[in-house]
Amino acid sequence: MFKNLLWLEVVDSTQQRLKEWNVSYGTVLVADRQTKGRGRHGRKWLSQEGGLYFSFLLNPKDFENLLQLPLVLGLSVSEALESITKIPFSLKWPNDVYFQEKKISGILCEISKDKLIAGIGINVNQKEVPEEIKERATTLYEITGKEWERKEVLLEVLRKISENLQKFRERGFKDFKERIEGKMLYLGEEVILLGEKEITGKLLGISEKGGALILTEEGIKEILSGEFSLRRF
Protein backbone atom coordinates (compact mmCIF):
# COMPACT_ATOMS: atom_id res chain seq x y z
CA MET A 1 0.00 0.00 0.00
CA PHE A 2 2.84 2.40 0.83
CA LYS A 3 5.37 2.76 -1.98
CA ASN A 4 7.48 5.87 -1.43
CA LEU A 5 8.74 7.40 1.82
CA LEU A 6 10.05 10.97 1.96
CA TRP A 7 11.46 12.26 5.26
CA LEU A 8 12.26 15.98 5.52
CA GLU A 9 13.60 18.08 8.39
CA VAL A 10 10.97 20.80 8.09
CA VAL A 11 7.95 21.63 5.92
CA ASP A 12 5.06 24.02 6.30
CA SER A 13 2.53 21.18 6.37
CA THR A 14 2.80 17.57 5.21
CA GLN A 15 -0.88 17.76 4.22
CA GLN A 16 -0.31 20.84 2.10
CA ARG A 17 2.78 19.43 0.39
CA LEU A 18 0.97 16.25 -0.70
CA LYS A 19 -1.99 18.33 -1.82
CA GLU A 20 0.24 20.40 -4.12
CA TRP A 21 2.94 17.93 -5.19
CA ASN A 22 2.49 15.53 -8.09
CA VAL A 23 3.23 12.22 -6.35
CA SER A 24 1.77 8.73 -6.67
CA TYR A 25 -0.78 7.05 -4.43
CA GLY A 26 0.95 5.34 -1.52
CA THR A 27 3.48 8.13 -1.01
CA VAL A 28 4.26 8.93 2.65
CA LEU A 29 5.72 12.30 3.62
CA VAL A 30 7.29 12.63 7.09
CA ALA A 31 8.62 15.81 8.70
CA ASP A 32 10.67 16.36 11.85
CA ARG A 33 8.89 19.67 12.24
CA GLN A 34 6.00 21.56 10.65
CA THR A 35 5.70 25.34 10.66
CA LYS A 36 2.00 25.33 9.76
CA GLY A 37 0.74 21.95 10.90
CA ARG A 38 -3.02 21.79 11.24
CA GLY A 39 -5.77 19.63 12.66
CA ARG A 40 -9.53 19.55 12.28
CA HIS A 41 -11.46 22.81 11.81
CA GLY A 42 -8.23 24.45 10.63
CA ARG A 43 -6.81 24.41 14.15
CA LYS A 44 -3.05 24.66 14.50
CA TRP A 45 -1.33 21.36 15.31
CA LEU A 46 1.67 22.06 17.52
CA SER A 47 4.56 20.30 15.75
CA GLN A 48 7.50 20.32 18.13
CA GLU A 49 10.74 18.48 17.50
CA GLY A 50 10.59 14.95 18.84
CA GLY A 51 7.11 14.25 17.51
CA LEU A 52 6.15 12.20 14.48
CA TYR A 53 4.24 14.06 11.76
CA PHE A 54 3.33 12.43 8.47
CA SER A 55 0.74 12.35 5.70
CA PHE A 56 0.08 9.80 3.00
CA LEU A 57 -1.79 9.83 -0.29
CA LEU A 58 -4.66 7.45 -1.05
CA ASN A 59 -7.06 7.01 -3.94
CA PRO A 60 -10.41 8.50 -2.86
CA LYS A 61 -12.23 5.90 -4.96
CA ASP A 62 -11.00 3.25 -2.51
CA PHE A 63 -12.14 5.04 0.68
CA GLU A 64 -15.26 7.15 0.23
CA ASN A 65 -16.48 7.46 3.84
CA LEU A 66 -14.51 10.19 5.61
CA LEU A 67 -16.18 9.44 8.94
CA GLN A 68 -15.24 5.75 8.99
CA LEU A 69 -11.68 6.23 7.72
CA PRO A 70 -10.32 8.34 10.64
CA LEU A 71 -11.76 5.76 13.06
CA VAL A 72 -9.97 2.91 11.27
CA LEU A 73 -6.76 4.95 11.18
CA GLY A 74 -7.11 5.81 14.88
CA LEU A 75 -7.61 2.13 15.68
CA SER A 76 -4.48 1.33 13.66
CA VAL A 77 -2.38 3.93 15.50
CA SER A 78 -3.61 2.75 18.90
CA GLU A 79 -2.90 -0.90 18.07
CA ALA A 80 0.56 -0.04 16.78
CA LEU A 81 1.41 1.96 19.92
CA GLU A 82 0.12 -0.89 22.08
CA SER A 83 2.28 -3.35 20.16
CA ILE A 84 5.35 -1.21 20.80
CA THR A 85 4.73 -0.14 24.41
CA LYS A 86 2.45 -2.91 25.79
CA ILE A 87 0.30 -0.08 27.20
CA PRO A 88 -3.45 0.32 26.38
CA PHE A 89 -4.67 3.34 24.43
CA SER A 90 -8.19 4.66 23.80
CA LEU A 91 -10.05 6.26 20.89
CA LYS A 92 -12.05 9.47 21.11
CA TRP A 93 -14.64 9.92 18.39
CA PRO A 94 -14.13 10.89 15.67
CA ASN A 95 -10.34 11.08 15.18
CA ASP A 96 -8.12 11.09 18.29
CA VAL A 97 -5.99 8.55 20.16
CA TYR A 98 -5.77 8.98 23.93
CA PHE A 99 -3.82 7.66 26.88
CA GLN A 100 -6.21 7.86 29.82
CA GLU A 101 -7.55 11.44 29.66
CA LYS A 102 -4.78 12.89 27.47
CA LYS A 103 -4.41 13.06 23.70
CA ILE A 104 -1.35 11.47 22.15
CA SER A 105 -2.33 11.39 18.47
CA GLY A 106 -4.67 13.16 16.07
CA ILE A 107 -5.82 12.29 12.56
CA LEU A 108 -6.96 14.52 9.69
CA CYS A 109 -8.46 13.23 6.42
CA GLU A 110 -9.06 15.56 3.48
CA ILE A 111 -10.17 15.10 -0.12
CA SER A 112 -8.78 17.42 -2.78
CA LYS A 113 -9.87 16.63 -6.35
CA ASP A 114 -8.48 13.14 -7.05
CA LYS A 115 -6.48 12.95 -3.82
CA LEU A 116 -7.36 11.61 -0.40
CA ILE A 117 -4.73 12.83 2.05
CA ALA A 118 -4.54 11.38 5.56
CA GLY A 119 -2.38 13.19 8.10
CA ILE A 120 -1.30 11.78 11.47
CA GLY A 121 0.53 13.44 14.33
CA ILE A 122 1.92 11.38 17.22
CA ASN A 123 3.55 12.86 20.32
CA VAL A 124 6.65 10.71 20.75
CA ASN A 125 9.80 12.16 22.32
CA GLN A 126 8.82 15.69 23.32
CA LYS A 127 10.27 16.23 26.78
CA GLU A 128 7.79 18.91 27.82
CA VAL A 129 4.19 19.53 26.84
CA PRO A 130 3.38 23.26 26.53
CA GLU A 131 1.60 24.64 29.57
CA GLU A 132 -1.53 25.60 27.64
CA ILE A 133 -2.24 21.98 26.63
CA LYS A 134 -0.47 20.11 29.46
CA GLU A 135 -3.73 19.00 31.08
CA ARG A 136 -5.08 17.42 27.89
CA ALA A 137 -2.03 16.14 25.96
CA THR A 138 0.80 13.69 26.58
CA THR A 139 3.74 11.99 24.83
CA LEU A 140 5.21 8.50 24.68
CA TYR A 141 8.23 9.86 26.56
CA GLU A 142 6.04 11.22 29.36
CA ILE A 143 4.09 7.96 29.61
CA THR A 144 7.03 5.56 29.56
CA GLY A 145 9.96 7.66 30.77
CA LYS A 146 12.13 6.66 27.80
CA GLU A 147 12.92 7.90 24.30
CA TRP A 148 11.66 5.95 21.31
CA GLU A 149 13.19 5.49 17.88
CA ARG A 150 10.73 7.41 15.73
CA LYS A 151 11.55 5.38 12.61
CA GLU A 152 10.52 2.19 14.41
CA VAL A 153 7.30 3.83 15.62
CA LEU A 154 6.53 5.03 12.09
CA LEU A 155 7.16 1.63 10.49
CA GLU A 156 4.94 -0.17 13.01
CA VAL A 157 2.16 2.40 12.55
CA LEU A 158 2.37 2.14 8.75
CA ARG A 159 2.38 -1.66 8.96
CA LYS A 160 -0.79 -1.64 11.04
CA ILE A 161 -2.47 0.98 8.85
CA SER A 162 -1.67 -1.02 5.72
CA GLU A 163 -3.04 -4.20 7.28
CA ASN A 164 -6.27 -2.57 8.46
CA LEU A 165 -6.91 -0.48 5.35
CA GLN A 166 -6.57 -3.58 3.17
CA LYS A 167 -9.29 -5.28 5.25
CA PHE A 168 -11.38 -2.08 5.29
CA ARG A 169 -11.23 -1.79 1.50
CA GLU A 170 -12.11 -5.45 0.98
CA ARG A 171 -14.73 -6.05 3.68
CA GLY A 172 -16.01 -2.65 4.75
CA PHE A 173 -16.49 -1.14 8.18
CA LYS A 174 -18.43 -3.88 9.95
CA ASP A 175 -15.31 -5.82 10.94
CA PHE A 176 -13.96 -2.73 12.73
CA LYS A 177 -17.02 -1.45 14.57
CA GLU A 178 -16.73 -3.73 17.62
CA ARG A 179 -12.95 -3.25 17.89
CA ILE A 180 -13.35 0.52 17.83
CA GLU A 181 -16.17 0.53 20.38
CA GLY A 182 -14.04 -1.63 22.67
CA LYS A 183 -11.54 1.23 22.84
CA MET A 184 -13.94 4.19 22.91
CA LEU A 185 -13.35 6.88 25.50
CA TYR A 186 -16.49 7.86 27.47
CA LEU A 187 -18.52 4.86 26.21
CA GLY A 188 -21.66 4.58 28.34
CA GLU A 189 -21.04 7.99 29.93
CA GLU A 190 -22.84 11.31 29.67
CA VAL A 191 -21.17 13.44 27.01
CA ILE A 192 -21.63 16.75 25.22
CA LEU A 193 -20.96 17.30 21.54
CA LEU A 194 -19.94 20.82 20.64
CA GLY A 195 -20.53 22.12 17.13
CA GLU A 196 -23.11 24.27 15.39
CA LYS A 197 -25.33 23.28 18.30
CA GLU A 198 -24.77 21.43 21.57
CA ILE A 199 -26.01 17.86 21.98
CA THR A 200 -25.93 16.10 25.34
CA GLY A 201 -26.68 12.49 26.22
CA LYS A 202 -25.16 9.07 26.83
CA LEU A 203 -22.59 7.79 24.34
CA LEU A 204 -23.86 4.39 23.19
CA GLY A 205 -21.22 3.62 20.56
CA ILE A 206 -20.87 4.14 16.84
CA SER A 207 -23.18 3.38 13.93
CA GLU A 208 -22.45 1.33 10.82
CA LYS A 209 -21.71 4.63 9.08
CA GLY A 210 -19.14 5.64 11.72
CA GLY A 211 -21.36 8.21 13.41
CA ALA A 212 -21.62 8.67 17.17
CA LEU A 213 -24.78 7.20 18.72
CA ILE A 214 -26.07 9.46 21.50
CA LEU A 215 -29.04 8.65 23.75
CA THR A 216 -30.75 12.02 24.32
CA GLU A 217 -34.03 13.00 25.94
CA GLU A 218 -35.59 12.90 22.46
CA GLY A 219 -34.25 9.42 21.70
CA ILE A 220 -31.15 8.02 19.99
CA LYS A 221 -29.37 10.43 17.66
CA GLU A 222 -26.78 9.45 15.07
CA ILE A 223 -24.16 12.20 14.71
CA LEU A 224 -22.69 11.91 11.24
CA SER A 225 -20.81 15.20 11.12
CA GLY A 226 -17.13 15.12 12.03
CA GLU A 227 -17.43 18.86 12.73
CA PHE A 228 -18.52 18.08 16.29
CA SER A 229 -16.10 17.78 19.20
CA LEU A 230 -16.95 15.30 21.96
CA ARG A 231 -16.39 15.97 25.66
CA ARG A 232 -17.37 14.31 28.93
CA PHE A 233 -20.43 16.13 30.30
Buried (B, 14 or more C-beta within 10 A) or exposed (E): BBEEBBEEEEBEBBBBBBBEEEBEBBBBBBBBBBEEBBBBEEEEBBBBEBBBBBBBBBEBEEBEBBBBBBBBBBBBBBBBBBEBBEEEBBBBBBBBBBBEEBBBBBBBBBEEEEBBBBBBBBBBBBEEBEEEEEEEBBBBBBBEEEEBEBEEBBBBBBBBBBBBBEEBBEEEBEEBBEBBBEBBBBBEEEBBBEBEEEBEBBBBBBBEEBBBBBBEEEEEBBBBEBEBBBEEE
